[in-house]
Amino acid sequence: MKAKSKLVNLILCSFLIFSLVPAISASAESTATVNATSLNVRSEPALSAKKIGSLKNGDTVTVLKTEKGWANIKFESKKAWVSAEYLKTQKATTPATQAPKTEKPAAKLAKVTATSLNVRKGPSLQHAVVGSLKNGTVVSIQKQDGKWSSIIYGKVSGWVSSAYLLEQTSQPPAAQKPVNNHSGNTGNSKNGKWGTVTATYLNFRSSGNLNAPIIGSLKYGTAVQILSESNGWSSVQTSDGKKGWVSSKYISVQSDSSPIITAPKPEAKPTSAPPASVLKKVVVMTDGVNIRQGPSTAYLIVGKANQGDEYAYIQSKNDWVQLKMPNGNNAWIAGWLVAIQQNASSSNGNSGTTAPKPSTNGLKGKRIVIDPGHGGHDPGALGKVHGTHESELTLMSARLLATELSKAGAVVILTRSDSNYISLNKRVEISHYHFADAFVSLHYNSALDTRASGLLTFYYGQKDIKLADSVHSGLLKAGTGLPGGNVRFGNFHVLRENKQPAVLVELGFLSNSFDEMTVRTDSFQSKAASGITNGLANYFQ
């Protein structure tokens, strides 16, 4: 009888133990609050997945699991996915059957700002590289040691330089808050959404489709206000009031309604004349340039500047320039991204570091196809000193040239607008499809003889000679700093098979250390774009 009683008790205990397992497993779920103005809900953990709904700021969701920056949630009685970056996890409910655990502080999220960021075994340059992260990758910061951060991204873990990480927060860092908001508006548009460009260069179009004319380009980090979204395209407005359409997949939506802070532009008509001691000014040559507390990338970012912004010059130190901010504070900016000019009141001319203003009569309405050479699996030539990839440089040059031509009223078509490879046949087809008035293929040269240097422009047929002469002449007059070279016959596919007037331009030799250093500068890129634009304008005249 006693043995039977023990057996019954054992069975009852086993039943109770196993009945508790589901309850304990269910406790793995957690709750989180949405901290984005509008958070897209998707069917799969990918930006390309179908959007099945959206959540508003403050909505509470049940998180089933997270993986690679995505959270699996319960949405309308179904399972769905959202970006974990815009969820604020609440303290999970501790089951009565378990002792409460001390909650660890939430890991910081940060975005990679370098083109390619090395991940190392330890916090110094002496440690081995275990992997690399691409621009825009969001990582989890585990801890920090001096100027290094221990991070995790999927299966990749290790140490990276903190200088190339931008922490993702719901509010801008205190150092980046504006001293004075002239408009009094904190970004409250109809939907209050702001974002930043995540592509190196992003086409800015007149309407939301790939066939729409390119009216400019936006560089990485540019802040934009999102006005509306439709079929994978976003209507946006830049900080200087320009409106256009861009591909939504290259816009990272901010988690609150405030725009990324940019350095306010000087008033068009200052209320008082600048001090007589201010003889020089700093003119920013590109968009999204970081302004820092000191003369290196190790210092904190205190603002951002865009092309055309002007500041009072203080001094230069190595490759950095000290300037005076509109609020009176001193700060530093990379010298290779600015031009130092004499103020009009103190000099009859400028310093000569800016590109000549294009003479663009005759370009209006002309259909010009710009072909950035190489791309994808074909990187093209590699730089002798810095290992510069020709494919990346041609794309940057094409973007700048497209912007110059668009400003002059030309209809610009790029054969490729990202790092993907486009076949030679396809490039020619694009020229034919658009009945191009001119086709310009951009390249950077390489030679076994490392002394080879300078610019070259190639043509194939009689229809191309005048175009080649005009473009090359425009480059020579631009004063790029490279030897002039000449115009030559070239049996290249994009010229030989092209029915439209076409040229291929070699903008320097990456195999030559001087050429490589020169072509990497903003000054060269700006002058080259202006020179080609001038050459095209003269051709059509």
N, C-alpha and C positions, 0 to 999 in steps of 0.2 A: 504493500500500500504506500509506504514511504517512497519507494523507488518510482512508483507511478506519479506521485505528487511532485517529485523533483523533475520528472520529465515534462510535466505540464508547465511548471514554472519556467523551465528552460525554453520551451516553445514560446511562451508568452513574452519572455525577455527578448528573444530573437525577433518576434513580430514587432515589438516596440522599437527595437534598434533600427530595423529596416524601414519602418514607417516614418522614421525621422529623416532618412536620407533625402527624399525629394524636397523637404522643407529647407534643409541645409543648402542643397544645390541651388534652389531658387534665390537664396540670399546673394548669389553672385551678381544679380542685377543691381544697377544703381540708377539714381535719378540725376538729371542735369538740367540746367537752365540755359536757354538760348541767349547769347549776348551779341548777336548780329541784328541789324535792322530787319533784314529779310534773309532767311537761310533756306537754300534750295534743298529739297528732299528728293533723293534719286533711288532708282531701282537697284543699282549696283554701286560698289565703292570706286567710282571713276567719274571724272568730269564729263566724259563722253556718254555716260549712262543716261537713260531717259529720266527727265524730271517729272515726278508724280505729285508734287505739291510743294508747299513752302511753310515755314514756321516764322513767327514774329518774335521780336525781342521780348524776353521774359517768359515765353512759353516753357513749360516743364515737360520733359520727355523721359522715358525709361530707356536706359542704355543697356543692351544685352551684351555687347562686347565691342572692343576697338581693335583695329588693325591698320597699320601703315597710314596713320593720320585720318582714318575714317571711323565713324561710330555707327554700329548696327542698332537701330532704335525701333520701338513700336510706334507705328503711324497708321491711324485709322484701322485698327485691328489687324494690321499687316506688319511685316518686317521691312524696313527700308534703311537707307544709308544717308548720312550727312557728314560734312567735314567736322572732325573732332576739334578743330582749332577754334570753332565758334560756340563751343559748349563749355559751360562752367559746371564742373561736377560738384554735386552736393554730397554731404556726408552720408554714406550708405547706412541703411538700417541694420543694426547688429542683431542677429537672432538671439532669442532668449536662451537658447541652448549653448551659445558660445560666449566666451569672455570677450568683452569689447577690446578691439585692437587700437593702438595709438595710430591715428591717421597721419600718414606722411605728407609733408607739404607738396602741393602739386608741382610737377616739373615745369620749368619754363619752356615755352616754345619760341623758336627763333628761325628766321629765314636767311638762307645763304645769299650773300650779295656779290660773291666773286663768280667769275665765269666758270671756274672749276676749282673747288676747294679741297686740298689734300687732307685726308684723315690719317692721323699718326697714332702709333702705339702709346706714346707718352706726350707730356706737355712741353715739347721743345723741338726745334728743327733737326736735332741729332737723332730723333727716333724715326724708325722705319715707317714708310707710307703703307697703310693697309687698305686704302680705297680713296675715292674722291666723290664729291657731291656737286651737282649741277646748280647753276643759278636759279634761285627761287625755291629750292628744296626747303621744306619746313622740318626742323629737327627738334628733338627734346633735349634740353640742357640738364645734365645730371648734377654737375658741380663745376666750379671754376677754380683755376689755380693761376693767379697773376693774369697774364694776357691770353691764357688758354682756357678752353671750355671742353669738358667731357660731354660727348653727345651720343645719342642713339637715333638711328633712322632705319627702321626695319631690322635687317640682320647686320647692318653696319654700325659699329660702335668704335669709339676712340676719341682722340683729341684733335681739336681744330683751333686755329687762331680766332680769338674773340673779335678781332677787328673786322672780320668778314661775316659777322652774324648780326642780324637786326632783330632784336627781341620783339615778339608779337604781344602787344598789350592792348587793353580796352581803351586806354587813354594815352595820348602822346606823352613822352618823358618830359619831366619838368623843364629840362634844358631846351626843349623844342617848342615850348608854348610861346605864342606870339606875345610880344610886349604890348602891341597895340593893334587891334583889329579895326581897320579904317571903316569897313562897311558895317561892322556890328553884326554881321551874319556869320553864323557858325556852320553853315552848310545845310540849312534846312530847306532843301528843295522839295518838290512834290513828294518824292519818296525818300529823300534824305540819304541817298546812297553815294558813297565815295569809294574809289578804288585806286590801285596803282598798276602801272604797266609792268608785266613780268617778262615780256620779250625784250631782246636787246634793242631791236627797232621794230615798231609796230605801224603798219600802214594806216593812215588816217584818210578815210574815204568820204565822198559826198553823200552816199547812201549805203544801206546795209546789204551789199552783195559784192562778189569778187570782180564783177565787170564794171563797177562804179569807178569813176576817175579818182586817182589818189590826189588828195589835196595837201598832203604833208606826211610827216612821220613823227611818232612819239618815241622817245628813248626810255630805256629801263628806269623804273622808279618814278616816272612822271605821274603826278596826282591828277585825277580826273573826276568830275562829277557825273554820275550815271543818270541820264535823263529818262531813258526808256530802254527796253530790251525786246528783241524780236528775232526768232529763228536763229539763235546763235550769234546775233550781232547786238552791239550796245551803242546807243546814241549817247555821246559824251560831250562834256564841255571842259576845256582846260582852264587853268587859273587865269589866263589872260583873255578869256571870253571866246576862244575859238570853238566852234561846234563841228562835229562830224561823227562818222561811224567807224567802229573798230570791232574786231573779232572778240567775242566775250571770253573765249578761253584763255586770252592773254591779259585779262584784267582780274586782279585779286581784290575782291570786295572787302572793304574795311569793316571791322566789327562794331563800329559806332558811327554816328552821323557826322562826326567832325572830319574835315579834310586833313590830309597830311600837310603839315605846316611848311610853307615855302617862304623864302625871304621876301618881304613886301617890296614891290618896285618903288623907286623914287617917284615923287610927284612930278608930273609933266612940267609944271611951272612952280619951282620952289618959291616959298614966300620971302626968302632972303638969299642973297648971293652967297656962294660958298666962300669959306675963308681964303684969303690970298695965298696962305701957306699950302693949300691943296693944289698942287700943280699937275698931278697925275690921277687917272682913274682906272679902275679895274673893270673890264668888260667881259662878262661870261660868254663863252663861245658855244656852249651846248646846254641841253636841259638836264635837270635832275642832279646837279653837282652838289656834293656835300660841303657844307661850311663847318669847320671844326674849331675846337678850343685851342689847338696847337698845331705846329707844322709837321704832322704825320698822321697816318691812318689809325694810329693807336689812340688818338684823342677823341673825345666825345663829339658827336654831331650836334651842332647847335642851330642848324637851319639848312635850307636847301635853296639853290639858285637856278634860274633857267636862262636860256639863251637871250642875250640882250640886257640882262640885269647889270646895273652899274653901281660901283661902290667907290668910296674914297680910298686911294692907295696910301699905305703906310711904309712898308718895306718888303724886301724879298730876302728869303733865307733858303739856301739850297734850291730845291725845286718847288718851294711854297711861297705864297704871297700873303702878307698880312694886310687886312682891309678893315675899314670901319663900317659897322652895321648901321642901319637907319636908327636903331635905338641908342647909338653912341658907343656900344661895346666894340672891342677889338676882336677879330677872329681871323682864321686862316683858311685858304683855299688852294687847291692844287694848281701850280703855276702853268702846267701844260694844258689846262682847260680854260685859261683866260688869256686876254690880251691886255697889255698895259698901254694906255694912251695918254697923250697930253690933253688936258682940259682945253676946250675951245677958247676960253678966256685968257689962257696963258701961252698959247702956241698957234701959229698959223697953219700947222699941219698936224698929222698924227705920227705915231711911232713907226708906222709902216708894217706892223705885225698883223694887221687884219687883211683879209682877202679883198681884192678890188671888187667894187660893186658891179654886178653884171649889167651889160647893155643888152636888154632883152627884147628890143623891138623885133617883131617878126615871129616870135615863138607862140603867140596866142593861138590856141586851137590846134597846134601841130601835135600829131600823135607820135610820141617818142617812146620806143621800147628800150629799157635799160636792162642789160643782161649781166648780173653778178656771176662771174665765172666759178665753176666747180660747185661744191656743196655735197652734203651727205657723206657717202663712203669715199668721195673724191676730195680730199682736203687741198689739192693743188700743191704749190711750192711751200716749203717750210723755211722760216727765217733762220739765218746763220747764227745770230746771237740770242734772240728771245724765243725762237721756235714759233714765230708768228705763222698762223695758218692762212694761206692765201684765200681760202673760201670764206673765212670770217671777215677778212679785211675787204674783200670785194663787195660783200653784202653791206658793210658799213658805208663804203664809198658810194654804193648805189643808192642807199637811203638818203644820204646828204645831197647827191645830185638830183634825185627825184624831188626833194623838197625845194631846191633852187628852181628847177624847171616848172614845178607846179605853181610857185609864187609868180612866175613870169607868164602864167596862163596856158602852159602846155598841158596836154592830156598825156599823163605818164603811165606806162604799164611796165611792171617788173616781171621778168620771167620767173623769178623765185623771190619770195618775201620772207623766207625762213631758212633754216639750215638743211632742208631736204634737197636731194639731188634731182635735177631736171635733165633729161636726155638732150643731146645736141639737136636731134630732130624736133623735139618738142619746142625748144627755144626758137627755132626757125619758124615752126608752125604758128607760134604766138605772133611773130613779126608779120606773117602773111595774113593771119586772121584779123589783125587790127589795121591792116594796110598802113604799116608804119611809114611815117615820113622820114624817119631816121632810126636806125638800130645801132646801139652803142654797147659793145661787150667789154666789160671791165676785168682786167687781170693784173697780176703782179708777176714779174719775170724771175727767172733763175738761170744761172749758168755755172759751168764747172770752173771757169775763170772768175774768181771772186772779185776781180777788179772791174768787171762789167758793171756799168752804172747808167742810170738815166731813163728818160721817157722814150717810148716808141709807139707809133701809131701805124696800124696795118690796114690795107685795103685789098680787094681781090680783083674787081672789075672796073671798067671805065666809069660806071655809074657811082662808084664809091670814092673816086680820087678827090673830087672837090670837097666832099664831106670830111675825108681824112685830113686834107690840108687845113681846113677851117678849124677842126677840133684840135689838131696839133698846134696850130698857131695860137689858139686861145690858151692852151696849157703853157706855152712858152711865155706869153705875156703875163700870166698869173704870178710868175715868180715863185714857183714851188720850192726852190732851193736845190733841185736836182738838175743834172745836165740835160740839155735839150734833146739829144738824140735826133731821130729823123722819121720820115714817113716811108714805109716800105710795103712791098707786095707780100701778102701772106696767104698761103693756101690752107685756110682754116675752114672747117665745116660750116660754122655759123656765118661765114662770109660767102663761101663758095656756093652754098645751096640757097642763099637768101636772095629773093627777087627784089627786095626793097634796098635802098641805099644803106650800107652797113660798114661799120669800122670796128676794129678791135684795138683797144688801148692798153698798153703795158705801163702801169704807173710806178716804175722803179723795179730794182732787182732785190729780192729778199735774200739772195745769196751774197749780197754786198752789205757789210755791217753798217756803213754810213747810210745807204739807201733804206735799210730796214728801220734804223732809228728815226730817220726823217719821216717816212710814210706813216709811222705810228702816231705822229703828233696831230693834234687838232688843227694846227696852223696849216700843215700840208693838205690835210683832208678838205678843209674849207676852201683853200685856194684852188685845189684841183677841181672841186665841184664848180666853183665860179668860172674857172678857165674853160672847162668843157661847155658850160652853159653859154659863155660868151662866144665860143667857137660855133656852137649850134645856131645861135642867134645870127651871127655873120653869114653862115651858110644859107639860111632861109632868106636873108636880105638880098 
